[in-house]
């Protein structure tokens, strides 16, 4: 896999490796490791699971086809926006292997030459400062990390509006670690950028999976959880559906996960999205792709003809 995905791999000898969730509470803050900095540039790094590279693979595969395929159709007005960007470098807690995160993977991609502007938002000032240092080291004047609180969609979208031509084509990647990004942010971005393909990290195998059954069966005791997921979905209908309550009684997490993803797609349909696909990243989360145009879906399918494991899809 490393031969096909060049992420500037290097072994971080100071990584503790094999940290469980209790260890991570002690040595990380907002997933930034306090035990070691990057071997590559001595700046902060984000502790991630072994599946992190798979997410990056699907993202950069699509980015390359999107950027090259549409460059001549939008007068050079192609942009990339990332919400919850991270600091740009990651370290796998499984084996201590360090590698470029999503932001640097995009900036270093050969198709980045087609991009007019790249904006990377995070709600942690240390992360924003760190990513900007890495961007500056690459001399990318059209890329910038910015503070952005996704719980304040209006303010974040005002920054986007002031930075990007609304008559442009955009790829927006949402990469939260849980289901906390409110759907109102998606709606606001759609208003500011009418032409945007979306790739969204749905934490349907971790955060959601741990809490959904209690939220469905004991909603009065888990009001905060119900509220959180309802804001994420843009509707509370999921928790009123007797089919989902039945699945919760049966502890049928897979069908709940499928219906959760379908509920999210329904909310996207309400704001004009028509074409969808997803890639399940092991049992941890889903990457949901959404586009207003059939060509976007065609690009996505082409980008994923060869999977992360090197296997070619038959259909």
C-alpha positions as CSV (number, residue, x, y, z in Angstrom):
1,X,0.0,0.0,0.0
2,X,2.8,2.4,0.8
3,X,4.1,2.0,-2.7
4,X,0.9,3.4,-4.1
5,X,0.3,6.1,-1.5
6,X,3.3,8.3,-0.8
7,X,2.6,10.0,2.6
8,X,6.2,10.6,3.7
9,X,6.3,7.7,6.0
10,X,8.8,7.6,8.8
11,X,9.1,5.6,12.0
12,X,8.5,7.6,15.1
13,X,10.8,5.9,17.7
14,X,9.3,7.9,20.6
15,X,5.7,6.7,20.0
16,X,4.6,4.6,22.9
17,X,2.6,2.3,20.5
18,X,-0.4,0.2,21.4
19,X,-2.0,2.8,23.5
20,X,-5.5,1.9,24.8
21,X,-8.2,4.5,25.3
22,X,-7.2,5.1,28.9
23,X,-3.5,5.7,27.9
24,X,-4.7,8.1,25.2
25,X,-6.7,10.2,27.7
26,X,-3.4,10.6,29.6
27,X,-1.1,11.5,26.8
28,X,-3.3,13.2,24.2
29,X,-5.4,16.4,24.0
30,X,-7.7,16.8,21.0
31,X,-5.9,13.7,19.7
32,X,-2.6,15.5,19.7
33,X,0.1,13.4,21.3
34,X,1.9,15.0,24.2
35,X,4.5,12.2,24.3
36,X,6.3,12.9,21.1
37,X,6.5,15.4,18.2
38,X,6.9,14.6,14.5
39,X,10.2,13.0,13.6
40,X,9.8,14.8,10.2
41,X,9.6,18.4,11.4
42,X,9.4,18.4,15.3
43,X,5.9,19.8,15.2
44,X,2.8,18.3,17.0
45,X,1.3,15.2,15.5
46,X,-2.2,13.5,15.8
47,X,-2.5,10.0,17.2
48,X,-4.7,7.9,14.9
49,X,-5.8,4.3,14.4
50,X,-4.4,2.1,11.8
51,X,-7.3,2.8,9.5
52,X,-6.3,6.4,9.0
53,X,-4.4,5.7,5.8
54,X,-7.5,4.1,4.2
55,X,-9.5,7.3,4.7
56,X,-6.7,9.3,3.1
57,X,-6.5,6.9,0.1
58,X,-10.2,7.4,-0.8
59,X,-9.9,11.1,-0.4
60,X,-6.9,11.7,-2.5
61,X,-8.1,9.2,-5.2
62,X,-11.2,11.3,-5.7
63,X,-9.3,14.6,-5.4
64,X,-7.0,13.7,-8.2
65,X,-9.8,12.8,-10.6
66,X,-12.0,15.7,-9.5
67,X,-9.3,18.3,-9.9
68,X,-7.9,17.1,-13.2
69,X,-11.3,16.3,-14.7
70,X,-13.0,19.6,-14.0
71,X,-10.1,22.1,-14.2
72,X,-10.9,23.2,-17.8
73,X,-14.6,23.6,-17.1
74,X,-14.6,26.2,-14.3
75,X,-12.1,28.8,-15.5
76,X,-9.7,27.8,-12.9
77,X,-12.2,28.2,-10.1
78,X,-11.7,25.0,-8.2
79,X,-11.4,25.0,-4.4
80,X,-10.8,22.5,-1.6
81,X,-12.2,23.0,1.9
82,X,-11.7,20.8,4.9
83,X,-13.6,20.9,8.2
84,X,-11.8,19.4,11.2
85,X,-8.5,19.3,9.4
86,X,-6.0,18.2,12.0
87,X,-2.3,19.3,12.2
88,X,-1.2,17.7,8.9
89,X,0.9,14.8,10.3
90,X,-0.3,11.7,12.0
91,X,1.2,8.8,13.9
92,X,-0.4,5.3,14.0
93,X,-0.8,4.2,17.6
94,X,-0.5,0.6,16.4
95,X,3.1,0.7,15.1
96,X,4.4,4.2,15.6
97,X,4.5,4.8,11.8
98,X,4.2,8.6,11.1
99,X,2.7,9.9,7.9
100,X,1.0,12.9,6.2
101,X,-2.6,13.6,7.2
102,X,-5.4,14.6,4.9
103,X,-4.4,18.3,4.6
104,X,-0.8,17.7,3.5
105,X,-1.9,14.8,1.3
106,X,-4.0,17.2,-0.7
107,X,-1.5,20.1,-0.8
108,X,1.3,17.7,-2.0
109,X,-0.9,16.0,-4.6
110,X,0.2,16.6,-8.1
111,X,-3.3,17.7,-9.0
112,X,-3.2,20.5,-6.4
113,X,-1.8,22.7,-9.2
114,X,-5.4,23.1,-10.4
115,X,-6.7,24.5,-7.1
116,X,-7.4,28.2,-6.7
117,X,-7.8,28.1,-2.9
118,X,-7.6,25.5,-0.1
119,X,-9.0,26.3,3.3
120,X,-8.5,24.1,6.3
121,X,-10.7,24.7,9.4
122,X,-10.2,23.4,12.9
123,X,-11.5,24.5,16.3
124,X,-8.1,24.1,18.1
125,X,-5.7,27.0,17.9
126,X,-2.6,24.8,18.3
127,X,-3.7,22.6,15.4
128,X,-4.3,25.7,13.2
129,X,-1.0,27.2,14.1
130,X,0.8,23.9,13.5
131,X,-0.8,23.3,10.1
132,X,0.0,26.8,9.0
133,X,3.6,26.2,9.8
134,X,3.6,23.1,7.6
135,X,1.8,24.9,4.8
136,X,4.3,27.8,4.9
137,X,7.2,25.3,4.8
138,X,5.7,24.1,1.5
139,X,5.4,27.6,0.1
140,X,1.7,27.2,-0.7
141,X,0.4,30.7,-0.8
142,X,-3.1,29.6,-1.8
143,X,-3.6,27.3,1.2
144,X,-4.4,28.5,4.7
145,X,-5.5,26.9,8.0
146,X,-8.1,28.9,9.9
147,X,-9.9,28.7,13.2
148,X,-13.4,27.5,12.6
149,X,-16.0,26.4,15.2
150,X,-18.5,24.1,13.4
151,X,-21.0,24.8,16.2
152,X,-21.2,28.4,14.7
153,X,-22.0,27.7,11.1
154,X,-22.8,31.3,10.2
155,X,-19.3,32.6,11.3
156,X,-17.5,29.7,9.6
157,X,-19.4,30.2,6.4
158,X,-18.8,33.9,6.4
159,X,-15.1,33.2,6.3
160,X,-15.6,30.8,3.4
161,X,-17.8,33.4,1.6
162,X,-15.1,36.1,2.0
163,X,-12.3,33.8,0.7
164,X,-13.9,31.9,-2.2
165,X,-15.7,32.9,-5.4
166,X,-19.2,31.6,-5.1
167,X,-19.3,30.8,-8.8
168,X,-16.8,28.0,-8.4
169,X,-16.7,24.2,-8.1
170,X,-15.7,22.9,-4.7
171,X,-14.8,19.7,-2.9
172,X,-15.6,19.9,0.8
173,X,-14.3,17.2,3.2
174,X,-15.8,16.9,6.7
175,X,-13.6,14.8,9.1
176,X,-14.9,15.0,12.7
177,X,-14.0,12.2,15.2
178,X,-17.6,11.9,16.3
179,X,-21.1,12.8,15.2
180,X,-20.9,16.4,16.5
181,X,-20.9,18.5,13.3
182,X,-24.5,19.9,13.0
183,X,-26.3,19.5,9.7
184,X,-26.9,23.2,9.8
185,X,-23.3,23.6,8.8
186,X,-23.8,21.5,5.7
187,X,-26.9,23.6,4.8
188,X,-25.0,26.9,5.3
189,X,-22.1,25.7,3.2
190,X,-24.5,24.7,0.4
191,X,-25.9,28.2,0.4
192,X,-22.5,29.8,0.2
193,X,-21.1,27.3,-2.3
194,X,-24.0,26.1,-4.5
195,X,-21.6,23.8,-6.4
196,X,-19.8,21.5,-4.0
197,X,-19.2,17.8,-3.8
198,X,-19.1,16.4,-0.3
199,X,-17.1,13.7,1.4
200,X,-18.3,13.2,5.0
201,X,-16.8,11.1,7.8
202,X,-19.8,9.4,9.5
203,X,-18.6,8.0,12.8
204,X,-21.3,5.3,12.6
205,X,-19.1,2.5,13.9
206,X,-17.7,4.2,16.9
207,X,-19.5,7.2,18.6
208,X,-22.9,6.3,17.2
209,X,-22.5,2.6,17.7
210,X,-21.7,3.0,21.4
211,X,-24.7,5.2,22.2
212,X,-27.6,4.7,19.7
213,X,-29.3,1.8,21.4
214,X,-29.7,3.6,24.7
215,X,-30.8,6.7,22.9
216,X,-33.5,4.8,21.1
217,X,-34.8,2.7,24.1
218,X,-34.3,5.3,26.8
219,X,-34.7,8.7,25.2
220,X,-35.8,10.4,28.4
221,X,-32.6,9.4,30.1
222,X,-30.4,10.1,27.1
223,X,-31.8,13.5,25.9
224,X,-28.3,15.0,25.2
225,X,-27.4,12.0,23.0
226,X,-30.7,12.2,21.1
227,X,-30.2,15.9,20.7
228,X,-26.7,15.5,19.5
229,X,-27.5,12.9,16.8
230,X,-30.7,14.8,15.8
231,X,-28.6,17.9,15.2
232,X,-26.1,15.9,13.2
233,X,-28.8,14.3,11.0
234,X,-30.8,17.6,10.7
235,X,-33.9,15.8,11.9
236,X,-35.2,13.8,14.9
237,X,-37.1,11.4,12.7
238,X,-34.6,8.6,13.2
239,X,-35.5,8.3,16.9
240,X,-39.2,8.3,16.2
241,X,-39.1,5.5,13.6
242,X,-40.6,2.3,15.1
243,X,-38.3,0.2,12.8
244,X,-35.2,1.7,14.5
245,X,-36.7,1.1,17.9
246,X,-37.3,-2.5,17.0
247,X,-33.7,-2.8,15.7
248,X,-32.5,-1.3,19.0
249,X,-34.5,-3.9,21.0
250,X,-32.8,-6.6,18.9
251,X,-29.4,-5.0,19.3
252,X,-29.1,-5.0,15.5
253,X,-26.3,-2.4,15.2
254,X,-25.7,-3.1,11.5
255,X,-29.2,-2.2,10.4
256,X,-29.2,0.8,12.7
257,X,-26.0,1.9,11.1
258,X,-27.5,1.5,7.6
259,X,-30.6,3.4,8.6
260,X,-28.5,6.2,10.2
261,X,-26.6,6.6,7.0
262,X,-29.9,6.6,5.0
263,X,-31.3,9.3,7.3
264,X,-28.3,11.5,6.7
265,X,-28.7,11.0,2.9
266,X,-32.4,12.0,3.2
267,X,-31.3,15.3,4.8
268,X,-28.8,15.9,2.0
269,X,-31.6,15.2,-0.5
270,X,-33.6,18.0,1.0
271,X,-30.9,20.5,0.2
272,X,-30.4,19.3,-3.4
273,X,-28.0,16.4,-3.4
274,X,-29.0,13.5,-5.6
275,X,-26.1,11.1,-6.0
276,X,-24.5,9.1,-3.2
277,X,-22.1,6.3,-2.4
278,X,-20.1,5.3,0.6
279,X,-17.0,3.4,1.6
280,X,-17.0,1.6,4.9
281,X,-13.7,2.0,6.7
282,X,-13.5,-1.4,8.5
283,X,-16.1,-1.3,11.3
284,X,-15.1,2.2,12.5
285,X,-16.9,4.7,10.2
286,X,-18.3,5.4,6.8
287,X,-17.1,7.9,4.2
288,X,-20.2,9.2,2.5
289,X,-19.9,10.8,-0.9
290,X,-22.6,13.2,-2.1
291,X,-22.9,15.2,-5.3
292,X,-25.6,17.2,-7.1
293,X,-24.4,15.8,-10.5
294,X,-24.1,12.4,-11.9
295,X,-20.6,13.1,-13.2
296,X,-19.5,13.6,-9.6
297,X,-20.7,10.0,-8.8
298,X,-19.0,8.7,-11.9
299,X,-15.7,10.3,-10.8
300,X,-16.1,8.8,-7.3
301,X,-16.7,5.3,-8.8
302,X,-13.7,5.7,-11.1
303,X,-11.6,6.8,-8.2
304,X,-12.5,3.7,-6.2
305,X,-12.2,1.1,-8.9
306,X,-9.1,-0.1,-7.1
307,X,-9.6,-0.4,-3.4
308,X,-7.2,0.4,-0.6
309,X,-6.1,-3.2,-0.4
310,X,-5.2,-3.1,-4.1
311,X,-8.2,-5.3,-5.2
312,X,-10.0,-4.2,-8.3
313,X,-13.8,-3.9,-7.9
314,X,-15.8,-6.1,-10.4
315,X,-18.7,-3.7,-10.9
